[in-house]
Amino acid sequence: MSQDSAHDLTRDDVAKVAKLALLELDEAQLDTFTGQLAAVLDRARELAAFDIDDVPPTAHPYPLVNVFRPDVVEDLEDVREEALAAAPDVEDHLYKVPPALGEEP
């Protein structure tokens, strides 16, 4: 396979790649995938032509440093009481729900 153009990609090249990937391709698939793989390689060659020497590697497009809030322990007694006040039934500062299996304790 030539390095100049993916159009030099042959059915034999695709068959070899398929064999290495343990894929069984019929004749129609070889024809289809030869064109598709050639298009992918052409696009990769186009992208490789861009000058990216001055572009820093990034994991995210935005300059975020730390998106997490500080891990601070807070007194949640008021929040707990407010949440329990909205519950239909409470016992020992916990939500009281019917037994899961329909049995009384």
Secondary structure, 3 states (H helix, E strand, C coil): CCCCCHHHCCHHHHHHHHHHCCCCCCHHHHHHHHHHHHHHHHHHHHHHCCCCCCCCCCCCCCCCCCCCCCCCCCCCHHHHHHHHHCCCCEECCEECCCCCCCCCC
